[in-house]
Amino acid sequence: QVQLVESGGGLVQAGGSLRLSCATSGRTFSRYAMGWFRQAPGKEREFVAVISWSGGSTDYADSVKGRFTISRDDAKNTVDLQMNSLKPEDTAVYYCAGKVTNRSMKLYYTPNEYDYWGPGTQVTVPS
């Protein structure tokens, strides 16, 4: 059974930075594409960022492009999301998710494509 646990959330002023980390269990982490999603109150869960199993491909939602960076460390079985220049509209619960890919280079953008989810971590940016 694969488990994902996010950490690093908190309250930060607008313009500030946070680094989220997702720790995973399981010996096949290196085969997973990993994504970050977020969900604000009253809204649907939305795509934030994705990284391929190899780390060679990444993509971002337009709303975070240029401010957020996704990265992975297969030696540590972690995937991080560096968030800079945070805005009040970034306030949400952030979830990491894993997709078993068997080393496909495809990237995944919708929640129902992912196989495993963490419980989420709250990020709050007051207006």
Order of alpha helices (4+ residues) and beta strands (2+ residues): beta-beta-beta-beta-beta-beta-beta-beta-beta-beta-beta
